[in-house]
């Protein structure tokens, strides 16, 4: 047992259930992985029940086509359970994936002794077997909420109103049964309190910056490798290409830049369920380009090589999620243009950090105007870049967040 564990309390048996885990490098996986490894390093007995890596491409990573035995990951007992991976991760196919994962995770949980079981949502349905198995194993139940399902369906319009209503009800019911809930932003806390969860059971623990910044020399080299001419002002969106991002709005920005004769180039980097639709939408556009997800190292260098970084949320998205990409953007040290609702968690982070500007989502002219103003004011861009890095260093460190998670879990265990 580590010195920190010995000094702060007894060794706990913790089971973490989360669909996403390393080697996935984007989305929720880095945070679930970081939490589990931190707890193990602190001397706790940690088991993770997870799925096979598939995100953000929505296909199995090479080498994971067949079931894998239990393995050790930095002191974490890692158990992977097979599940379907939908090519179009919405509607029935997404629900079926979560049901299969939840049932198979439950089969692994039933034989485990635990002081605390932590479920990461998404996947929401994993909370169901944890709740119903509790009489057999008197553990404490905890949820880490990265996205809100009910809000997601309502705000993105992916499903009908009845499905959104039923999903919202199920989510509220399950979360009210938890002994403790960790949320990544205060906007989630407010939403859950409104839905009937007592505030005393909710802890706000921010996601942390899990990438490092690239240097100036690496930045210039990466621009040359990517073929970005010095005359282009590159505005880069990095991350998932899903429904909630509404990235067709950024394609419109690129087309408007072409119409204006602007030096702005919009680059969309990543994978996701909407990638092919976006590719089709960019046909013939000369100021929009696309990149696939890049490995660690190249990813950070590409962020630094951009002139500004873009966040775009589908118009109407307010409470469903807080984009974790902002923590990465701040660390990269580039100014941010965030196209998001004025009441969103992303808007609050931009205001608090002073690392960029907020404009209305879906307004191509306003987004392009904001990018061009940054391009015309290098001193302002540098100030925003420095503000973002300073904010990340002060508020978004892994040490602070992970220690808060451990303290929260210890408090639940009693």
C-alpha positions in Angstrom: 0.0 0.0 0.0 1.3 3.5 -0.8 2.1 6.1 1.8 -0.9 8.2 0.7 -3.3 5.3 1.2 -1.9 4.5 4.6 -2.1 8.0 5.8 -5.6 8.7 4.5 -7.5 5.5 5.5 -8.1 1.9 4.8 -7.6 0.1 1.5 -10.8 0.0 -0.4 -12.2 -2.5 -2.9 -13.5 -0.4 -5.8 -15.1 -1.7 -8.9 -15.4 0.8 -11.8 -17.9 0.0 -14.6 -17.4 2.1 -17.7 -17.8 1.3 -21.4 -14.8 3.3 -22.5 -11.2 2.8 -21.3 -7.6 3.0 -22.7 -6.3 2.5 -25.3 -9.1 5.0 -26.4 -7.5 8.4 -26.2 -10.4 10.7 -26.6 -13.8 11.2 -25.0 -14.5 9.7 -21.6 -11.9 7.0 -21.7 -8.9 9.1 -20.5 -10.8 10.1 -17.4 -12.1 6.7 -16.5 -8.6 5.3 -17.1 -7.0 8.1 -15.0 -9.3 7.6 -12.1 -8.8 3.8 -12.0 -5.0 4.1 -12.2 -4.9 6.8 -9.6 -6.9 4.7 -7.1 -4.6 1.7 -7.8 -1.5 3.8 -7.3 -2.9 5.0 -4.0 -3.1 1.4 -2.8 -6.7 0.5 -3.4 -7.9 -2.8 -4.8 -9.3 -1.7 -8.2 -11.3 -3.7 -10.8 -12.4 -2.1 -14.0 -15.2 -3.8 -16.0 -15.1 -2.2 -19.5 -15.9 -2.9 -23.1 -13.7 -3.2 -26.2 -12.1 -0.1 -27.6 -14.1 1.4 -30.4 -14.4 5.1 -30.0 -14.5 7.6 -31.8 -14.4 5.5 -35.0 -17.3 3.3 -33.9 -15.5 0.1 -34.9 -13.3 -2.3 -32.9 -9.7 -1.3 -32.6 -7.3 -3.8 -34.3 -6.5 -6.8 -32.0 -9.8 -6.6 -30.1 -12.0 -8.7 -32.4 -11.9 -11.7 -30.0 -12.6 -11.9 -26.2 -9.6 -11.1 -24.0 -8.6 -12.6 -20.7 -8.4 -10.5 -17.5 -5.3 -8.3 -17.6 -3.3 -6.0 -15.4 -3.2 -2.3 -16.3 -0.9 -0.3 -14.1 -2.1 -2.2 -11.0 -5.8 -2.2 -12.2 -7.5 -5.5 -12.6 -9.0 -5.0 -16.1 -11.9 -7.2 -17.3 -13.2 -6.6 -20.8 -16.7 -7.8 -21.9 -17.7 -8.2 -25.5 -20.6 -6.1 -26.9 -21.8 -5.0 -30.3 -20.5 -1.8 -31.9 -23.1 0.0 -33.9 -22.0 1.7 -37.2 -24.6 4.3 -36.6 -24.6 5.0 -32.8 -28.0 6.4 -32.3 -31.4 5.0 -31.5 -32.0 1.3 -31.1 -28.5 0.1 -32.0 -27.0 2.3 -29.3 -29.4 1.1 -26.7 -28.8 -2.5 -27.7 -25.0 -2.0 -27.2 -25.6 -0.6 -23.7 -28.0 -3.4 -22.8 -25.5 -6.1 -23.8 -22.7 -4.3 -22.0 -24.7 -3.8 -18.9 -25.8 -7.5 -18.7 -22.3 -8.8 -19.3 -20.8 -6.3 -16.8 -23.4 -7.5 -14.3 -22.3 -11.1 -14.8 -18.7 -10.1 -13.8 -19.8 -7.9 -10.9 -21.9 -10.5 -9.2 -18.8 -12.5 -8.2 -16.9 -9.4 -6.9 -16.8 -8.1 -3.5 -16.7 -4.3 -3.4 -16.9 -1.4 -0.9 -17.9 1.0 -3.7 -19.1 0.4 -7.2 -18.5 3.4 -9.5 -20.5 3.5 -12.8 -19.5 6.0 -15.5 -22.4 7.4 -17.5 -22.5 7.1 -20.4 -23.3 4.2 -20.4 -26.4 5.0 -18.4 -27.9 1.5 -18.5 -25.0 0.1 -16.6 -26.6 1.6 -13.5 -29.5 -0.8 -13.7 -27.8 -4.1 -12.8 -25.7 -2.3 -10.2 -28.9 -1.2 -8.5 -30.6 -4.6 -8.6 -27.5 -6.6 -7.5 -27.0 -4.5 -4.4 -29.1 -6.7 -2.1 -26.7 -9.5 -2.9 -23.5 -7.4 -2.3 -24.0 -4.5 0.2 -21.7 -2.0 -1.6 -22.1 1.7 -1.9 -23.3 2.9 -5.4 -21.8 5.9 -7.1 -22.2 7.5 -10.6 -19.8 9.7 -12.5 -21.9 11.7 -14.9 -20.1 12.9 -18.1 -23.3 13.5 -20.2 -27.0 13.8 -19.4 -29.0 11.4 -21.6 -32.4 13.0 -21.3 -31.1 16.4 -22.2 -29.1 14.9 -25.0 -32.1 13.4 -26.7 -34.2 16.5 -26.2 -31.6 19.0 -27.3 -30.2 17.2 -30.3 -33.6 16.0 -31.6 -32.2 12.6 -32.4 -35.3 10.8 -31.1 -39.0 11.7 -30.6 -40.3 13.5 -27.6 -41.7 10.4 -26.0 -38.3 8.6 -26.0 -36.6 11.6 -24.6 -39.2 11.8 -21.9 -38.9 8.1 -20.9 -35.1 8.3 -21.0 -35.0 11.4 -18.9 -37.3 9.7 -16.4 -35.1 6.6 -16.2 -32.0 8.7 -15.8 -33.5 10.7 -13.0 -34.8 7.5 -11.3 -31.5 5.7 -11.4 -29.4 8.7 -10.3 -31.8 9.3 -7.3 -30.9 5.8 -6.1 -27.2 6.4 -6.0 -25.4 7.1 -2.7 -23.2 9.7 -4.5 -22.9 11.4 -7.8 -19.9 13.2 -9.3 -20.6 15.6 -12.1 -18.1 17.5 -14.3 -19.6 20.9 -14.1 -22.0 23.0 -12.0 -24.5 23.1 -14.8 -25.1 19.4 -14.3 -25.5 19.8 -10.6 -28.2 22.4 -11.1 -30.0 20.2 -13.6 -29.9 17.2 -11.2 -31.1 19.2 -8.2 -34.0 20.4 -10.3 -34.9 16.8 -11.1 -35.0 15.8 -7.5 -31.5 14.6 -6.6 -30.5 16.1 -3.2 -27.5 18.5 -3.6 -25.7 16.9 -0.6 -25.2 13.8 -2.7 -23.6 15.6 -5.6 -19.9 16.5 -6.0 -18.6 18.7 -8.8 -15.3 17.4 -10.0 -14.0 18.9 -13.3 -12.4 16.9 -16.0 -8.7 17.6 -16.3 -6.3 18.4 -19.1 -4.7 15.1 -20.1 -2.5 16.2 -22.9 0.7 18.4 -23.0 1.4 21.4 -25.1 3.8 21.4 -28.1 6.6 23.8 -28.6 7.0 26.5 -31.2 9.5 24.5 -33.3 7.2 21.5 -33.3 4.3 23.7 -34.3 6.1 25.0 -37.5 7.2 21.5 -38.4 3.7 20.1 -38.0 2.2 22.9 -40.2 4.7 21.9 -43.0 3.9 18.2 -42.6 0.1 19.0 -42.8 0.6 21.2 -45.9 -0.8 24.3 -44.2 0.6 27.4 -45.9 1.8 30.3 -43.7 -0.8 32.5 -45.4 -3.7 30.3 -44.1 -5.2 31.2 -40.7 -6.2 27.7 -39.6 -9.2 27.3 -37.4 -9.2 23.7 -36.1 -12.0 21.6 -34.6 -10.6 18.5 -32.9 -12.7 15.6 -31.5 -15.8 13.6 -32.0 -17.9 14.2 -35.1 -21.3 13.4 -33.7 -24.8 14.8 -33.7 -24.4 17.1 -30.7 -21.5 18.9 -32.3 -23.5 20.0 -35.3 -20.3 20.4 -37.4 -22.2 21.1 -40.6 -22.2 24.6 -39.1 -18.4 24.8 -39.4 -18.5 23.5 -43.0 -20.8 26.5 -43.6 -18.1 28.8 -42.0 -15.5 27.4 -44.5 -17.8 28.0 -47.4 -18.5 31.6 -46.3 -14.7 32.1 -45.9 -14.3 31.0 -49.5 -17.1 33.4 -50.6 -15.5 36.3 -48.8 -12.0 35.6 -50.1 -10.8 35.1 -46.5 -7.5 33.6 -45.4 -9.4 31.4 -42.9 -9.2 27.7 -43.4 -11.5 25.4 -41.4 -10.1 22.0 -40.5 -12.2 19.2 -39.0 -10.1 16.6 -37.2 -11.4 13.4 -35.7 -13.9 10.5 -36.3 -17.5 9.8 -35.4 -20.9 8.9 -36.6 -21.3 12.0 -38.8 -17.9 11.9 -40.5 -19.0 10.6 -43.8 -22.0 13.0 -44.0 -19.6 15.8 -43.3 -17.2 14.6 -45.9 -20.0 14.7 -48.5 -20.9 18.2 -47.3 -17.4 19.5 -47.9 -17.3 18.4 -51.6 -16.1 21.3 -53.7 -15.3 23.5 -50.7 -11.8 25.0 -51.0 -11.5 26.5 -47.4 -12.6 23.3 -45.5 -10.5 20.2 -45.0 -10.7 17.1 -42.9 -8.1 15.0 -40.9 -8.6 11.7 -39.3 -7.8 11.2 -35.6 -4.1 11.4 -34.9 -2.0 9.4 -32.4 -0.6 10.9 -29.2 2.1 13.4 -30.0 0.9 14.2 -33.5 -2.5 15.2 -32.0 -0.9 17.7 -29.6 1.4 19.1 -32.3 -1.6 19.6 -34.6 -3.5 21.5 -32.0 -0.5 23.8 -31.5 0.0 24.2 -35.2 -3.5 25.7 -35.6 -4.0 29.4 -35.3 -7.2 29.1 -33.3 -9.3 26.2 -32.0 -13.0 25.7 -32.6 -15.8 24.4 -30.4 -19.2 24.0 -32.0 -22.4 22.7 -30.4 -25.6 22.0 -32.3 -28.0 25.0 -31.8 -30.2 24.3 -28.8 -27.6 22.2 -26.9 -27.4 23.7 -23.4 -27.3 21.2 -20.6 -26.6 17.7 -22.1 -22.8 17.9 -21.9 -19.7 20.0 -21.1 -17.2 19.4 -23.9 -14.0 18.0 -22.4 -12.1 19.2 -25.4 -11.9 22.7 -23.8 -9.5 21.3 -21.2 -7.3 20.1 -24.0 -7.7 23.3 -26.0 -6.6 25.4 -23.0 -3.5 23.4 -22.5 -2.6 23.7 -26.2 -2.2 27.4 -25.8 -4.3 28.6 -28.7 -7.2 31.0 -28.7 -10.7 29.4 -28.7 -13.8 30.4 -30.6 -16.7 28.6 -29.0 -20.0 28.5 -30.9 -22.4 27.5 -28.1 -25.4 28.7 -26.2 -24.9 31.5 -23.7 -26.1 29.4 -20.8 -24.0 26.3 -21.6 -21.2 24.9 -19.5 -18.8 25.6 -22.3 -19.8 29.3 -22.3 -19.2 29.4 -18.6 -15.7 28.0 -19.0 -14.8 30.4 -21.8 -15.9 33.3 -19.6 -14.1 32.1 -16.5 -10.8 31.4 -18.4 -10.9 34.4 -20.7 -9.2 32.0 -23.2 -11.5 32.9 -26.2 -14.8 34.2 -27.3 -18.3 32.8 -27.4 -20.6 33.2 -30.4 -24.0 31.7 -31.2 -23.9 28.2 -32.5 -25.0 27.8 -36.1 -24.3 31.4 -37.0 -21.6 31.0 -39.7 -21.2 34.8 -40.2 -20.7 35.4 -36.4 -18.2 32.5 -36.2 -16.2 33.7 -39.1 -16.2 37.3 -37.9 -14.8 36.1 -34.5 -12.1 34.1 -36.2 -11.1 37.0 -38.4 -10.9 39.4 -35.5 -8.5 37.1 -33.7 -6.5 36.8 -36.9 -6.3 40.6 -37.1 -5.2 41.0 -33.5 -2.1 38.8 -32.7 -1.7 40.4 -29.3 -5.2 39.5 -28.3 -4.7 36.0 -29.6 -1.5 35.6 -27.5 -3.3 36.9 -24.4 -6.1 34.4 -24.9 -3.6 31.6 -25.4 -1.8 32.5 -22.2 -5.0 32.8 -20.3 -6.1 29.3 -21.3 -2.8 27.8 -20.2 -2.9 29.6 -16.9 -6.5 28.5 -16.3 -5.7 24.9 -17.0 -2.6 25.0 -14.8 -4.7 26.4 -11.9 -8.0 24.6 -12.2 -7.7 21.6 -14.5 -4.8 19.6 -13.2 -5.2 15.9 -12.9 -3.8 15.9 -9.3 -6.5 18.1 -8.0 -9.4 16.2 -9.7 -8.1 12.7 -9.0 -7.5 13.6 -5.3 -11.1 14.9 -5.2 -12.4 11.6 -6.7 -10.5 9.6 -4.1 -11.7 11.7 -1.3 -15.3 11.4 -2.6 -15.1 7.6 -2.9 -13.6 7.4 0.6 -16.5 9.5 1.9 -19.0 7.1 0.3 -17.3 4.1 1.8 -17.6 5.6 5.3 
